[in-house]
């Protein structure tokens, strides 16, 4: 084989000629490989050429669609249509047959990728399903999804009953085809809907949440119906026993998945992340979970897509799923399986059949019926859900997009014998037409929906939370010993974690160093219970409908020295390291034990140095919080932590600003701009606290050094906890600057240093 070598030696100028040149080179390479494979009978070479062609053409057309405001998935589907009998098969039949021969074994290889691609796409759809969002707008989403599924389902079912026998795969099973057609017309594409809503900046708008939540409900209902219909198709007949078996099997699977199955998935992902040292172990475990759940649904007599979708929902809810892991898995699916799957779906659609005037008119009728059914159902559901006419109209525009979901459903129907090739082509054409019409219609309709005052305030609050520090924490690593200071650090970490159901891993230090990792169970229990007790106090203090999820606390044993143990554990992905050890303060700064622990992690760090009552009664002593503020990022981060602790313990905070003064005519004065800056900094902290219903008092000290101002405020007001934002300074020892060093040395109060 010499052709790949020749291609690699082409001048780089060809690669700079643009997408068309790249596509031409790619297609030429694929054609050469396909031709050589055909001559040698090497189906693996043809298979490779097919994958390359589908990825390249799908990606290029997807980019074109994206740049003109259309979903990129439509470009991938059009890529398959272009490469199939609809375009390339007409323009250059020999080339089309060379790349995509009709040999059964060749089609089987491509079909295997397509079937696995369906599962991965449903896994991704499930991971993007936000059940919390559905619960938030439950009433409206439920009425919209029920009406939005029922009306088009009835339309599709009626269409199937009236359809000529020539379009039915099995005339004696018209009822099965009618049920499948009704389901196909009733499902919206959550991916397309969510993408357009996100692009318009409506993700957090009330209407945007309702649209996305309704699409999630419709998707969930649709896949359950698809699974049941598949079970009926396998049974060969539609009788009460078959229906009961499919419905009962589906119900048992869903109940089991969302009860103990949720905990099993979370445990498996966490165990894999914490115990494997090889690359991408969590992604492998997610794929295994998906495969097992897909096989489970297959064995109970429903379609594997339900198992993959539910697996995605459970994986997406796992708190251990970091953004990095999510992006890796998403990249695999979007870069390879999505263009290949939708390209294969496009290959299966033969638009040349629409030359038949009857089929063409029936396709237009299918598009009209599908659009009317979905639009009417969503609009009626919106009216019952309490939406205004404008909101219901925008909702109806958004829910009419079939997109990727419709193509997946049609592919399943074709493979299970519920659809003929002509009916499959008609459904794909309808999916393309409704999806490409949806974005401009939804943009126009959303632009006419006004923003209420209450919604504006909520959006501003959520925007600030998105930029916050505590609200974006997912996992805490608590490195503590069994000293009173360690228990006080555990209490503060529990209060912090309880505000958002943040998972905590406790890494006991002193016992591991002294006994070689043989920690006593009673001491581990005390650490775990201290953290859980503080988290439960947070839940009780907050109460209300927004009660956070229970905090998951894990004790991690180790057999290594302190620094090595912390460094090894920190590699597993934590957002904040909280340190609480007995030896924290020395005369010249931090004890070397703290320096060793801090050097093990480059990310955010919180060092707890307790004193007085907090060491005598680490779990019950009151908290009177002082937070020095300067307006910079580390200061705002410390203020965020202080507010979270105050909120959890139902206490107020004091914000202290130390003003600098200039000299004018021999007198020290604060200029107008300095006072404006001071007011802006204080207002920012007060607003942060107000958003969490935390009372804030403010104090300003001028003409005094920052350490002296902080110590004077502690003495005057009786504060017993200082939360201070600091930055690490270069050097062999842990050093946060002169102000932090002076406060650490002289303060009678406990201190939490929040370091970036």
C-alpha positions as CSV (number, residue, x, y, z in Angstrom):
1,X,0.0,0.0,0.0
2,X,1.7,3.2,-1.2
3,X,-1.1,5.7,-1.5
4,X,-1.1,6.9,2.1
5,X,2.7,7.6,1.8
6,X,2.1,9.7,-1.3
7,X,-0.7,11.6,0.5
8,X,1.5,12.4,3.5
9,X,4.2,13.8,1.2
10,X,1.8,16.4,-0.3
11,X,2.9,20.0,0.2
12,X,1.6,21.8,3.2
13,X,0.1,24.5,1.0
14,X,-2.6,22.0,0.0
15,X,-3.6,21.7,3.7
16,X,-3.8,25.5,3.9
17,X,-6.1,25.7,0.9
18,X,-9.2,25.5,3.2
19,X,-12.0,23.0,4.0
20,X,-12.7,22.1,0.4
21,X,-9.1,21.0,-0.1
22,X,-9.1,19.0,3.1
23,X,-12.4,17.4,2.1
24,X,-11.1,16.6,-1.4
25,X,-7.9,15.1,0.0
26,X,-9.8,13.1,2.6
27,X,-12.4,11.8,0.1
28,X,-9.6,10.9,-2.3
29,X,-7.8,8.9,0.4
30,X,-11.0,7.2,1.4
31,X,-11.8,6.3,-2.2
32,X,-8.3,5.0,-2.8
33,X,-8.5,2.8,0.3
34,X,-12.0,1.6,-0.6
35,X,-11.0,0.7,-4.1
36,X,-7.9,-1.2,-2.9
37,X,-10.0,-2.9,-0.2
38,X,-12.6,-4.0,-2.8
39,X,-9.9,-5.4,-5.0
40,X,-8.2,-7.3,-2.1
41,X,-11.4,-8.2,-0.4
42,X,-10.2,-6.5,2.7
43,X,-13.4,-5.3,4.4
44,X,-11.5,-3.7,7.2
45,X,-9.9,-1.2,4.8
46,X,-13.3,-0.3,3.3
47,X,-14.6,0.1,6.9
48,X,-11.8,2.5,7.8
49,X,-12.5,4.5,4.6
50,X,-16.2,4.7,5.5
51,X,-15.5,6.0,9.0
52,X,-13.0,8.6,7.7
53,X,-15.4,9.8,5.0
54,X,-18.4,10.1,7.4
55,X,-16.4,11.9,10.1
56,X,-14.8,14.4,7.6
57,X,-17.9,15.2,5.6
58,X,-20.1,15.3,8.7
59,X,-17.8,17.6,10.5
60,X,-17.4,20.0,7.6
61,X,-21.1,20.3,6.9
62,X,-21.8,20.5,10.6
63,X,-19.5,23.5,10.8
64,X,-21.3,25.1,7.9
65,X,-24.7,24.6,9.6
66,X,-23.3,26.0,12.8
67,X,-22.1,29.1,11.1
68,X,-25.5,29.8,9.5
69,X,-27.3,29.4,12.8
70,X,-28.4,25.8,12.4
71,X,-27.6,22.8,14.7
72,X,-24.4,21.1,13.7
73,X,-26.1,17.7,14.0
74,X,-28.2,18.6,10.9
75,X,-24.9,19.0,8.9
76,X,-23.9,15.6,10.0
77,X,-27.2,14.1,8.9
78,X,-27.0,16.0,5.6
79,X,-23.5,14.7,5.2
80,X,-24.9,11.1,5.2
81,X,-27.6,12.2,2.7
82,X,-25.0,13.7,0.4
83,X,-22.8,10.6,0.5
84,X,-25.8,8.2,0.1
85,X,-28.0,7.3,-2.9
86,X,-29.8,10.7,-2.7
87,X,-26.8,12.8,-4.0
88,X,-23.5,10.9,-4.6
89,X,-25.4,7.9,-5.8
90,X,-27.0,10.0,-8.5
91,X,-24.0,12.1,-9.4
92,X,-21.3,9.5,-9.2
93,X,-22.7,6.0,-8.6
94,X,-19.4,4.1,-9.0
95,X,-17.8,6.2,-6.3
96,X,-20.7,5.8,-4.0
97,X,-20.7,2.0,-4.4
98,X,-16.9,1.9,-4.0
99,X,-17.0,3.6,-0.6
100,X,-20.3,2.1,0.6
101,X,-20.7,-1.3,-1.0
102,X,-23.9,-3.3,-0.5
103,X,-22.1,-6.4,0.8
104,X,-24.0,-7.7,3.9
105,X,-20.8,-8.2,6.0
106,X,-19.7,-4.6,5.2
107,X,-23.1,-3.2,6.3
108,X,-22.9,-5.3,9.4
109,X,-19.6,-3.6,10.5
110,X,-21.0,-0.1,10.0
111,X,-24.3,-1.1,11.7
112,X,-22.3,-2.3,14.7
113,X,-20.9,1.2,15.1
114,X,-24.3,2.8,14.6
115,X,-25.9,0.6,17.3
116,X,-23.2,1.5,19.8
117,X,-23.5,5.1,18.7
118,X,-27.2,5.1,19.6
119,X,-26.4,4.0,23.1
120,X,-23.7,6.6,23.5
121,X,-26.0,9.4,22.2
122,X,-28.7,8.3,24.7
123,X,-26.0,8.2,27.4
124,X,-25.1,11.8,26.6
125,X,-28.7,12.8,26.4
126,X,-29.3,11.4,29.9
127,X,-26.2,13.1,31.3
128,X,-27.7,16.4,30.0
129,X,-31.0,15.7,31.7
130,X,-31.4,17.9,34.8
131,X,-34.0,16.4,37.1
132,X,-33.6,19.2,39.5
133,X,-34.7,21.6,36.8
134,X,-37.8,19.4,36.1
135,X,-38.7,19.5,39.8
136,X,-38.3,23.3,39.9
137,X,-40.9,23.9,37.1
138,X,-42.7,20.6,37.7
139,X,-46.4,21.7,37.2
140,X,-45.9,23.5,34.0
141,X,-43.4,21.0,32.5
142,X,-45.7,18.1,33.4
143,X,-48.8,19.6,31.7
144,X,-46.8,20.7,28.7
145,X,-45.1,17.3,28.2
146,X,-48.3,15.3,28.7
147,X,-50.2,17.4,26.1
148,X,-47.1,17.8,23.9
149,X,-46.8,14.0,23.7
150,X,-50.5,13.0,23.6
151,X,-51.7,15.3,20.8
152,X,-49.0,14.5,18.2
153,X,-49.1,10.8,19.3
154,X,-52.8,10.7,18.4
155,X,-52.1,12.5,15.1
156,X,-49.3,10.0,14.3
157,X,-51.4,7.0,15.3
158,X,-54.3,8.2,13.2
159,X,-51.9,8.7,10.3
160,X,-50.6,5.2,10.6
161,X,-54.2,3.8,10.6
162,X,-55.0,5.7,7.4
163,X,-51.6,5.0,5.6
164,X,-51.7,2.9,2.4
165,X,-50.5,-0.6,2.7
166,X,-47.6,0.0,0.3
167,X,-45.8,2.0,3.1
168,X,-46.3,-0.7,5.8
169,X,-43.6,-3.3,6.3
170,X,-46.2,-5.8,7.5
171,X,-49.8,-5.0,6.6
172,X,-51.0,-7.4,9.3
173,X,-49.2,-5.4,12.0
174,X,-50.6,-2.0,11.1
175,X,-51.2,-1.3,14.9
176,X,-47.5,-1.7,15.7
177,X,-46.5,0.7,12.9
178,X,-49.2,3.2,14.0
179,X,-47.9,3.1,17.6
180,X,-44.4,3.6,16.4
181,X,-45.3,6.4,14.1
182,X,-47.3,8.1,16.9
183,X,-44.2,7.9,19.2
184,X,-41.9,9.2,16.5
185,X,-44.1,12.3,16.0
186,X,-44.4,13.0,19.7
187,X,-40.8,13.3,20.8
188,X,-38.8,16.6,20.6
189,X,-35.0,16.8,20.4
190,X,-33.8,17.8,23.8
191,X,-30.3,18.5,22.4
192,X,-31.6,20.9,19.7
193,X,-34.0,22.7,22.1
194,X,-31.4,23.1,24.8
195,X,-28.7,24.3,22.3
196,X,-30.9,27.0,20.9
197,X,-32.2,28.1,24.3
198,X,-28.6,28.3,25.6
199,X,-27.5,30.2,22.5
200,X,-30.3,32.8,23.1
201,X,-29.2,33.2,26.7
202,X,-32.5,31.9,28.0
203,X,-31.2,28.9,29.9
204,X,-31.9,30.5,33.3
205,X,-35.0,32.4,32.2
206,X,-38.3,31.0,33.6
207,X,-39.6,30.2,30.1
208,X,-36.2,28.7,29.1
209,X,-36.3,26.4,32.1
210,X,-39.8,25.3,31.3
211,X,-39.0,24.6,27.6
212,X,-35.9,22.5,28.5
213,X,-37.7,20.7,31.4
214,X,-40.7,19.9,29.1
215,X,-38.3,18.6,26.4
216,X,-36.6,16.4,29.1
217,X,-40.0,15.0,30.2
218,X,-41.0,14.4,26.7
219,X,-37.7,12.6,25.9
220,X,-38.1,10.5,29.0
221,X,-41.7,9.5,28.2
222,X,-40.8,8.9,24.6
223,X,-37.9,6.5,25.4
224,X,-40.1,4.6,27.8
225,X,-42.8,4.2,25.1
226,X,-40.2,3.2,22.6
227,X,-38.9,0.5,25.0
228,X,-42.4,-0.8,25.5
229,X,-43.2,-0.9,21.8
230,X,-40.0,-2.7,21.1
231,X,-41.0,-5.3,23.7
232,X,-44.4,-5.7,21.9
233,X,-42.6,-6.1,18.6
234,X,-40.4,-8.8,19.9
235,X,-43.5,-10.6,21.3
236,X,-44.9,-10.6,17.7
237,X,-48.4,-9.8,18.9
238,X,-50.1,-7.0,20.9
239,X,-52.1,-8.7,23.6
240,X,-52.7,-7.8,27.3
241,X,-50.1,-10.2,28.5
242,X,-47.4,-8.7,26.3
243,X,-48.3,-5.1,27.2
244,X,-48.4,-6.0,30.9
245,X,-45.0,-7.7,30.7
246,X,-43.4,-4.7,28.9
247,X,-44.9,-2.1,31.2
248,X,-44.2,-4.0,34.4
249,X,-40.6,-4.7,33.3
250,X,-40.0,-1.0,32.5
251,X,-41.6,0.1,35.8
252,X,-39.4,-2.3,37.9
253,X,-36.3,-1.2,36.0
254,X,-37.0,2.5,36.6
255,X,-37.8,2.1,40.2
256,X,-34.7,0.0,40.9
257,X,-32.5,2.4,39.0
258,X,-33.6,5.6,40.8
259,X,-33.5,4.0,44.3
260,X,-30.5,1.7,45.1
261,X,-29.2,1.9,41.5
262,X,-28.4,5.6,42.0
263,X,-26.2,4.7,45.0
264,X,-24.5,1.8,43.2
265,X,-23.6,4.1,40.2
266,X,-22.2,6.8,42.5
267,X,-20.2,4.2,44.4
268,X,-18.7,2.6,41.3
269,X,-17.7,6.0,39.8
270,X,-16.1,7.2,43.0
271,X,-14.3,3.9,43.7
272,X,-12.9,3.9,40.2
273,X,-11.7,7.5,40.5
274,X,-10.1,6.9,43.8
275,X,-8.4,3.6,43.3
276,X,-7.2,3.5,39.6
277,X,-4.0,5.2,38.6
278,X,-4.2,4.5,34.9
279,X,-5.6,7.1,32.4
280,X,-9.3,7.6,31.9
281,X,-10.6,4.9,34.3
282,X,-13.8,6.8,35.1
283,X,-14.8,6.9,31.4
284,X,-14.3,3.2,31.1
285,X,-16.5,2.6,34.2
286,X,-19.2,4.9,32.8
287,X,-19.2,2.9,29.5
288,X,-19.4,-0.4,31.5
289,X,-22.3,1.0,33.5
290,X,-24.1,2.0,30.3
291,X,-23.5,-1.4,28.8
292,X,-24.8,-3.3,31.8
293,X,-27.9,-1.2,32.1
294,X,-28.5,-1.5,28.4
295,X,-28.2,-5.3,28.6
296,X,-30.5,-5.4,31.6
297,X,-33.3,-3.6,29.7
298,X,-32.7,-6.0,26.8
299,X,-33.1,-9.1,29.0
300,X,-36.4,-7.7,30.6
301,X,-37.8,-7.4,27.1
302,X,-37.4,-3.6,26.3
303,X,-35.0,-1.7,24.1
304,X,-31.5,-1.1,25.2
305,X,-31.9,2.7,24.6
306,X,-33.8,3.0,27.8
307,X,-31.0,1.5,29.8
308,X,-28.5,3.8,28.2
309,X,-30.7,6.8,28.8
310,X,-31.2,6.0,32.5
311,X,-27.5,5.3,32.9
312,X,-26.8,8.8,31.6
313,X,-29.2,10.3,34.0
314,X,-27.6,8.5,37.0
315,X,-24.1,9.3,35.8
316,X,-24.9,13.0,35.3
317,X,-26.2,13.2,38.9
318,X,-23.0,11.7,40.4
319,X,-21.2,14.4,42.4
320,X,-17.9,12.8,41.6
321,X,-18.3,13.5,37.8
322,X,-15.9,16.4,37.3
323,X,-16.1,18.8,34.4
324,X,-12.8,17.4,33.1
325,X,-14.2,13.8,32.9
326,X,-17.4,15.0,31.5
327,X,-15.6,16.9,28.7
328,X,-13.5,13.9,27.9
329,X,-16.5,11.6,27.4
330,X,-18.4,14.2,25.6
331,X,-15.5,14.8,23.3
332,X,-15.3,11.1,22.4
333,X,-19.0,11.0,21.5
334,X,-19.2,14.3,19.7
335,X,-16.0,13.9,17.7
336,X,-16.5,10.3,16.5
337,X,-19.8,8.6,17.2
338,X,-22.1,11.5,16.5
339,X,-20.9,12.3,12.9
340,X,-20.7,8.6,12.2
341,X,-24.1,7.7,13.5
342,X,-26.0,10.5,11.9
343,X,-24.0,10.0,8.7
344,X,-25.1,6.4,8.6
345,X,-28.7,7.5,9.2
346,X,-28.4,9.9,6.2
347,X,-27.0,7.0,4.1
348,X,-30.2,5.0,4.8
349,X,-32.4,7.8,3.6
350,X,-33.0,7.7,-0.2
351,X,-34.6,11.0,-1.1
352,X,-34.8,10.0,-4.8
353,X,-38.1,8.2,-3.8
354,X,-39.6,11.7,-3.4
355,X,-39.6,12.0,-7.2
356,X,-42.8,10.0,-6.9
357,X,-45.5,12.8,-6.6
358,X,-47.6,10.7,-4.3
359,X,-44.7,10.1,-1.8
360,X,-43.7,13.7,-2.0
361,X,-47.2,15.0,-1.2
362,X,-47.4,12.4,1.6
363,X,-44.1,13.7,3.0
364,X,-45.4,17.3,3.0
365,X,-48.5,16.0,4.7
366,X,-46.4,14.2,7.4
367,X,-44.5,17.4,8.0
368,X,-47.7,19.4,8.4
369,X,-49.4,16.8,10.7
370,X,-46.2,16.5,12.8
371,X,-45.9,20.3,13.1
372,X,-49.6,20.8,13.9
373,X,-49.7,18.1,16.5
374,X,-46.6,19.2,18.3
375,X,-47.5,22.9,18.1
376,X,-51.1,22.4,19.3
377,X,-50.1,20.0,22.1
378,X,-47.4,22.3,23.4
379,X,-49.6,25.4,23.2
380,X,-52.5,23.7,25.0
381,X,-50.1,22.3,27.6
382,X,-48.7,25.8,28.1
383,X,-52.1,27.3,28.6
384,X,-52.9,24.7,31.2
385,X,-49.5,25.2,32.8
386,X,-50.2,28.9,33.5
387,X,-48.1,30.4,30.7
388,X,-49.1,33.6,28.9
389,X,-50.1,33.5,25.2
390,X,-46.7,34.8,24.1
391,X,-44.9,32.3,26.3
392,X,-47.0,29.4,25.1
393,X,-46.4,30.4,21.5
394,X,-42.6,30.5,22.1
395,X,-42.8,27.2,23.8
396,X,-44.7,25.6,20.9
397,X,-42.1,27.0,18.4
398,X,-39.3,25.4,20.4
399,X,-40.9,22.0,20.9
400,X,-41.4,21.4,17.2
401,X,-37.8,20.4,16.6
402,X,-37.3,16.7,16.1
403,X,-33.6,16.6,15.1
404,X,-31.4,13.9,16.4
405,X,-34.0,12.3,18.6
406,X,-36.3,11.7,15.6
407,X,-33.5,10.2,13.6
408,X,-32.6,7.8,16.4
409,X,-36.2,6.7,16.7
410,X,-36.5,6.2,13.0
411,X,-33.3,4.2,12.9
412,X,-34.6,1.9,15.7
413,X,-37.9,1.6,13.8
414,X,-36.2,0.6,10.6
415,X,-34.0,-2.0,12.3
416,X,-36.9,-3.6,14.2
417,X,-39.1,-3.8,11.1
418,X,-41.7,-1.3,12.2
419,X,-40.9,1.1,9.3
420,X,-40.3,0.6,5.6
421,X,-37.4,2.3,3.8
422,X,-39.8,4.8,2.2
423,X,-41.4,5.6,5.5
424,X,-38.0,6.0,7.1
425,X,-37.0,8.5,4.4
426,X,-40.2,10.5,5.0
427,X,-39.5,10.7,8.7
428,X,-35.9,11.8,8.2
429,X,-37.1,14.5,5.8
430,X,-39.6,15.6,8.4
431,X,-36.9,15.7,11.1
432,X,-34.6,17.9,8.9
433,X,-37.4,20.3,7.9
434,X,-38.8,20.8,11.4
435,X,-35.4,21.1,13.0
436,X,-34.1,23.7,10.5
437,X,-37.3,25.8,10.9
438,X,-37.2,25.8,14.7
439,X,-34.1,28.0,15.5
440,X,-35.3,31.2,13.7
441,X,-38.9,30.7,14.9
442,X,-37.8,30.2,18.5
443,X,-35.4,33.2,18.4
444,X,-38.1,35.4,17.1
445,X,-40.7,34.2,19.6
446,X,-38.3,34.4,22.6
447,X,-37.4,37.9,21.7
448,X,-41.0,38.9,22.3
449,X,-41.2,37.5,25.9
450,X,-40.7,40.3,28.4
451,X,-38.5,40.0,31.6
452,X,-40.4,40.5,34.9
453,X,-38.8,42.3,37.9
454,X,-38.8,39.2,40.1
455,X,-37.2,37.1,37.3
456,X,-34.5,39.8,36.7
457,X,-33.6,39.7,40.4
458,X,-33.3,35.9,40.4
459,X,-31.1,36.0,37.3
460,X,-28.8,38.5,38.9
461,X,-28.5,36.4,42.0
462,X,-27.8,33.2,40.0
463,X,-25.2,35.1,37.9
464,X,-23.3,36.0,41.0
465,X,-23.6,32.5,42.4
466,X,-22.1,31.1,39.1
467,X,-19.1,33.3,39.7
468,X,-18.9,32.4,43.3
469,X,-16.3,30.1,45.0
470,X,-18.4,28.0,47.4
471,X,-21.2,27.4,44.9
472,X,-18.8,25.8,42.5
473,X,-17.2,23.4,45.0
474,X,-17.9,19.7,44.3
475,X,-15.4,17.8,46.5
476,X,-13.5,18.7,49.6
477,X,-10.4,17.0,50.9
478,X,-10.1,17.3,54.7
479,X,-6.5,16.6,55.9
480,X,-6.8,16.5,59.7
481,X,-5.4,14.8,62.8
482,X,-7.3,13.8,65.9
483,X,-6.4,17.0,67.8
484,X,-9.0,19.6,68.9
485,X,-7.9,21.7,66.0
486,X,-8.5,18.8,63.6
487,X,-12.0,18.4,64.9
488,X,-12.7,22.1,64.7
489,X,-11.5,22.0,61.1
490,X,-13.8,19.1,60.5
491,X,-16.7,21.1,61.9
492,X,-16.0,24.1,59.6
493,X,-15.6,21.8,56.6
494,X,-19.0,20.1,57.5
495,X,-20.7,23.5,57.7
496,X,-19.2,24.5,54.4
497,X,-20.2,21.2,52.7
498,X,-23.7,21.2,54.1
499,X,-24.6,24.4,52.2
500,X,-24.5,22.5,48.9
501,X,-24.3,18.8,49.6
502,X,-20.5,18.8,48.8
503,X,-18.8,15.4,49.1
504,X,-16.0,15.3,51.7
505,X,-13.0,12.9,51.9
506,X,-11.4,12.8,55.3
507,X,-7.7,11.9,55.3
508,X,-6.6,11.2,58.9
509,X,-2.9,12.2,59.3
510,X,-1.4,11.7,62.7
511,X,-2.6,8.1,63.1
512,X,-1.3,7.1,59.7
513,X,2.1,8.5,60.4
514,X,2.5,6.9,63.8
515,X,1.0,3.5,63.2
516,X,1.7,2.9,59.5
517,X,-1.9,3.3,58.4
518,X,-3.5,1.2,61.1
519,X,-6.0,3.8,62.3
520,X,-8.4,3.0,65.1
521,X,-12.0,2.7,63.9
522,X,-13.4,4.7,66.9
523,X,-11.3,7.7,66.0
524,X,-12.3,7.5,62.3
525,X,-15.9,7.4,63.4
526,X,-15.4,10.5,65.5
527,X,-14.0,12.4,62.6
528,X,-16.8,11.3,60.3
529,X,-19.5,12.0,62.8
530,X,-18.1,15.5,63.6
531,X,-18.3,16.4,59.9
532,X,-21.8,14.8,59.5
533,X,-23.1,16.6,62.6
534,X,-22.0,19.9,61.3
535,X,-23.5,19.2,57.9
536,X,-26.8,18.2,59.5
537,X,-26.7,21.5,61.5
538,X,-26.4,23.3,58.2
539,X,-29.5,21.5,56.8
540,X,-31.5,22.4,59.9
541,X,-30.4,26.0,59.8
542,X,-31.4,26.4,56.2
543,X,-34.6,24.4,56.0
544,X,-37.2,25.3,53.4
545,X,-37.6,23.9,49.9
546,X,-34.0,24.4,49.0
547,X,-32.7,21.9,51.6
548,X,-29.3,20.6,50.3
549,X,-28.6,17.0,49.6
550,X,-27.0,14.9,52.4
551,X,-23.2,15.2,52.6
552,X,-21.3,12.1,51.6
553,X,-18.3,11.6,54.0
554,X,-15.6,9.1,53.2
555,X,-12.6,8.1,55.4
556,X,-9.5,7.4,53.3
557,X,-6.9,5.2,54.9
558,X,-3.2,5.6,53.9
559,X,0.2,4.0,54.5
560,X,2.4,6.9,53.6
561,X,3.9,10.0,55.2
562,X,1.7,13.0,55.5
563,X,2.9,15.0,52.5
564,X,3.0,12.0,50.2
565,X,-0.4,10.8,51.3
566,X,-2.0,14.2,50.7
567,X,-0.3,14.6,47.3
568,X,-1.5,11.2,46.2
569,X,-5.1,11.8,47.3
570,X,-5.2,15.3,45.8
571,X,-4.5,13.9,42.4
572,X,-8.0,12.4,42.4
573,X,-9.6,15.7,41.8
574,X,-10.6,18.0,44.7
575,X,-11.7,21.7,44.6
576,X,-10.5,22.6,48.1
577,X,-8.0,21.2,50.6
578,X,-8.9,22.0,54.3
579,X,-6.1,21.5,56.7
580,X,-6.5,21.1,60.5
581,X,-3.5,19.7,62.5
582,X,-2.3,20.1,66.1
583,X,0.9,21.8,65.2
584,X,-0.2,24.8,63.2
585,X,1.4,28.0,64.7
586,X,5.0,28.6,65.6
587,X,6.8,31.9,66.4
588,X,7.9,32.6,62.9
589,X,4.8,31.5,61.0
590,X,3.4,28.1,60.1
591,X,4.7,24.8,61.5
592,X,6.6,22.6,59.0
593,X,3.8,20.0,59.2
594,X,1.4,22.6,57.6
595,X,4.0,23.6,55.1
596,X,4.5,20.0,53.9
597,X,0.7,19.5,53.6
598,X,0.1,22.7,51.7
599,X,2.9,22.0,49.3
600,X,1.1,18.8,48.2
601,X,-1.6,20.8,46.4
602,X,-1.4,23.7,44.1
603,X,-5.1,24.5,44.1
604,X,-7.3,26.3,46.6
605,X,-6.4,25.8,50.3
606,X,-8.0,26.5,53.7
607,X,-5.8,26.3,56.8
608,X,-7.5,26.3,60.1
609,X,-5.7,27.5,63.2
610,X,-8.1,27.2,66.2
611,X,-7.7,28.8,69.6
612,X,-9.4,29.2,73.1
613,X,-13.0,27.9,73.2
614,X,-12.8,26.4,69.7
615,X,-10.1,24.1,70.9
616,X,-11.9,23.3,74.2
617,X,-15.2,22.7,72.6
618,X,-14.5,22.3,68.9
619,X,-18.0,21.1,68.0
620,X,-20.3,23.3,70.2
621,X,-18.5,26.7,70.6
622,X,-20.2,29.8,69.0
623,X,-18.8,31.5,65.9
624,X,-18.4,35.3,65.8
625,X,-17.0,35.8,62.3
626,X,-14.8,38.7,61.1
627,X,-13.7,38.8,57.5
628,X,-11.2,41.4,56.3
629,X,-11.9,42.6,52.8
630,X,-9.8,44.4,50.2
631,X,-11.9,43.9,47.0
632,X,-9.5,41.6,45.2
633,X,-10.4,38.0,44.2
634,X,-8.8,36.2,47.2
635,X,-10.7,38.6,49.5
636,X,-14.0,37.9,47.8
637,X,-13.3,34.1,48.0
638,X,-12.7,34.4,51.8
639,X,-15.9,36.5,52.1
640,X,-17.8,33.7,50.2
641,X,-16.4,31.1,52.6
642,X,-17.3,33.3,55.7
643,X,-20.8,33.8,54.4
644,X,-21.3,30.1,53.8
645,X,-20.2,29.3,57.3
646,X,-22.3,32.1,58.8
647,X,-25.3,30.9,56.8
648,X,-24.8,27.3,58.0
649,X,-24.5,28.3,61.6
650,X,-27.2,31.0,61.4
651,X,-24.7,33.7,62.5
652,X,-24.0,37.3,61.2
653,X,-20.6,38.4,59.9
654,X,-18.5,41.5,60.3
655,X,-16.8,42.9,57.2
656,X,-13.7,45.0,57.9
657,X,-12.0,47.3,55.4
658,X,-8.7,49.0,56.2
659,X,-8.6,52.3,54.3
660,X,-5.3,54.0,53.2
661,X,-4.9,57.7,53.3
662,X,-3.0,60.3,51.3
663,X,-1.3,63.5,52.5
664,X,-2.6,67.0,51.5
665,X,-1.1,70.2,53.1
666,X,0.5,68.1,55.8
667,X,-2.8,66.3,56.7
668,X,-3.9,62.8,56.1
669,X,-7.0,62.6,54.0
670,X,-9.0,60.0,52.1
671,X,-9.8,61.2,48.6
672,X,-13.2,61.0,46.9
673,X,-12.2,58.1,44.7
674,X,-10.8,56.2,47.8
675,X,-14.2,56.6,49.6
676,X,-16.0,55.5,46.4
677,X,-13.9,52.4,46.2
678,X,-14.4,51.7,49.9
679,X,-18.2,51.9,49.5
680,X,-18.1,49.7,46.4
681,X,-16.1,47.0,48.2
682,X,-18.4,47.0,51.2
683,X,-21.6,47.1,49.1
684,X,-20.3,44.0,47.2
685,X,-19.8,42.0,50.4
686,X,-23.2,43.1,51.8
687,X,-24.9,42.1,48.5
688,X,-23.2,38.7,48.6
689,X,-24.4,38.1,52.1
690,X,-27.9,39.4,51.4
691,X,-28.3,36.8,48.6
692,X,-27.9,34.1,51.2
693,X,-29.9,35.9,53.9
694,X,-26.9,36.5,56.1
695,X,-26.8,39.6,58.2
696,X,-23.7,41.8,57.6
697,X,-22.2,44.6,59.6
698,X,-19.4,46.7,58.3
699,X,-16.5,48.5,59.8
700,X,-13.8,50.8,58.3
701,X,-10.5,51.5,60.0
702,X,-8.2,54.2,58.7
703,X,-4.7,55.5,59.6
704,X,-3.7,52.2,61.0
705,X,-1.8,49.2,59.7
706,X,-4.0,46.2,58.5
707,X,-2.8,43.8,61.2
708,X,-3.4,46.3,63.9
709,X,-6.8,47.1,62.6
710,X,-7.8,43.4,62.5
711,X,-6.5,42.7,66.0
712,X,-8.2,45.9,67.3
713,X,-11.5,44.8,65.8
714,X,-11.2,41.3,67.3
715,X,-10.5,42.8,70.8
716,X,-13.2,45.5,70.5
717,X,-16.1,43.4,69.1
718,X,-15.2,40.0,70.6
719,X,-14.8,38.1,67.4
720,X,-13.5,34.6,67.8
721,X,-13.1,33.5,64.1
722,X,-11.2,35.4,61.4
723,X,-11.7,34.3,57.8
724,X,-8.9,35.8,55.7
725,X,-8.2,35.7,52.0
726,X,-4.5,35.3,51.3
727,X,-2.1,34.5,48.4
728,X,0.9,32.1,48.5
729,X,4.3,33.8,48.3
730,X,7.3,32.1,46.7
731,X,9.8,30.4,49.0
732,X,10.7,27.2,50.8
733,X,8.3,27.9,53.7
734,X,4.6,28.5,53.6
735,X,4.1,32.3,53.7
736,X,1.1,34.4,53.0
737,X,2.6,37.9,53.5
738,X,3.4,40.1,56.5
739,X,-0.2,40.9,57.3
740,X,-1.2,37.2,57.5
741,X,2.0,36.4,59.5
742,X,1.3,39.2,62.1
743,X,-2.3,38.1,62.5
744,X,-1.3,34.4,62.9
745,X,1.3,35.3,65.5
746,X,-0.7,37.8,67.6
747,X,-4.4,37.0,67.2
748,X,-6.3,35.4,70.1
749,X,-9.0,34.3,67.8
750,X,-9.2,31.3,65.6
751,X,-8.2,31.9,61.9
752,X,-9.1,30.3,58.6
753,X,-6.7,31.3,55.9
754,X,-8.3,30.9,52.5
755,X,-5.5,30.7,49.9
756,X,-5.7,30.7,46.1
